[in-house]
Amino acid sequence: MSIVPESERPNPYSAYGAHGSVLVLNSGSSSLKYQLVNPVGGEAIAAGTIERIGEAGDAKGIVTHTYGGNRTRREADVPDHGEALRIALGLFDEIGPRLSDAGIYAVGHRVVHGGAEFSGPVVVDDDVVDRIESLVPLAPLHNPANVQGIRVARELLGDVPHVAVFDTAFFQALPAEAYTYAIDREVAAAHDVRRYGFHGTSHQYVAGKVARVLGRRVQDLHTIVLHLGNGASASAVKGGVPIDTSMGLTPLEGLVMGTRSGDVDPAVVFHLARNAGMDIDELDTLLNKRSGVLGLSGVNDFRELRRLIDDGDEDAALAFDVYVHRLKKYVGAYAALLGRVDVVAFTAGVGENDAAVRAAVCEGLEGLGIAVDPERNAARGGERIVSPDWTSTLVMVVPTMEELAIARQCVEAVEHLSPASAVTSG
């Protein structure tokens, strides 16, 4: 298999040309990220972030807006998400492009947790907002901000449809043996305890993109997707359908991440509660914010981690080895589940940019037909093959574009097209 040139790939989204652009919003607890996207060509027309929303004291919010190759940065008072969105809309008017000229077809909202309620994108109404809010116990750090962002945006941009796109939706297709935890079934049912999986928009996009750039049908491919950013997750995708993923009830399970522990013995929590006197909030902070690569090395930026390793820092070297060891275990496990692996796709910040991680993960997997070519692996660029010609499995770098995936799912939801079409094309 080889990469099909862009000019020779059919664009399944060309029919969206009449729909204009989509404004994609990602509301965090203290931030708002936005991007104006062309769902046909895939380019970001403009983008920005507003950080430090609602911080106490005299702290100012940090506002950035990028358009036409120019980046504007300023400080502003941002007491809440309503003011954040008003600032963003004002920047479109002041710096461009004017939203009235951009032909906005829909506003897309990234929502972290859709529970078992949502298996695809959905046009937002009051009932949908209430249902997303009812899932706050499953995502207390994320869903409240997502809900607030949706409510504010519907007030300020009420003349276009709003669509919620869920991080968990793609993994609603997991088989029961993959999503079921082996705990008392009545307790699990009463409290919605199961594997939900996250980063689903990225995994779905990358699995589809792999098929498109290879000129293959996604239904014919067995793919392992490694989404490696500050948060990290793996998935096994068979014929475009996920059969397993590393994150679970929350984004804490699975791979070693920037600040999250990933898999640990659950009894670690009992041990620290009994012997270190740590309460639930302290344990939550430990495992989500003070663990992972940061907890092991003191840094969570892989560029800084590499500098420490090069300087002989043993803690940094161990952090790297632990990170790779966990990744390699998941690749092996998913190879067993899939039966054969056609493609291992690295994506997100670390996956796309850190050649050392890719090489270390694939080292020693030649028996599974997985390896990287040093020269290809060191190259930069867009989607590319980094494995040697002799391997039975392609190792690829495939940049993820979650905002584009959200934009396209928005159009599909509004047009009542099948969300599954996003899987087949990327």
Sequence and secondary structure as in RCSB ss.txt:
>XXXX:A:sequence
MSIVPESERPNPYSAYGAHGSVLVLNSGSSSLKYQLVNPVGGEAIAAGTIERIGEAGDAKGIVTHTYGGNRTRRE
ADVPDHGEALRIALGLFDEIGPRLSDAGIYAVGHRVVHGGAEFSGPVVVDDDVVDRIESLVPLAPLHNPANVQGI
RVARELLGDVPHVAVFDTAFFQALPAEAYTYAIDREVAAAHDVRRYGFHGTSHQYVAGKVARVLGRRVQDLHTIV
LHLGNGASASAVKGGVPIDTSMGLTPLEGLVMGTRSGDVDPAVVFHLARNAGMDIDELDTLLNKRSGVLGLSGVN
DFRELRRLIDDGDEDAALAFDVYVHRLKKYVGAYAALLGRVDVVAFTAGVGENDAAVRAAVCEGLEGLGIAVDPE
RNAARGGERIVSPDWTSTLVMVVPTMEELAIARQCVEAVEHLSPASAVTSG
>XXXX:A:secstr
     GGGS  TTGGGGGG EEEEEEE SSEEEEEEE TTT  EEEEEEEESTT STT  EEEEEEETTEEEEEE
E   SHHHHHHHHHHHHHHTS  HHHHTEEEEEEEES  TTT SS EE  HHHHHHHHHTGGG TTTHHHHHHHH
HHHHHHSTTS EEEEETTGGGGG  HHHH  SS HHHHHHTT S   S HHHHHHHHHHHHHHHT  GGG EEEE
EEESSSEEEEEEETTEEEEES  SSTTSSS  SS   S  THHHHHHHHHS   HHHHHHHHHHS HHHHHHS  
 HHHHHHHHHTT HHHHHHHHHHHHHHHHHHHHHHHHHSS SEEEEEHHHHHH HHHHHHHHTT GGGT    HH
HHH  SSSEE S TT SSEEEE    HHHHHHHHHHHHHTT  TTHHHHH 
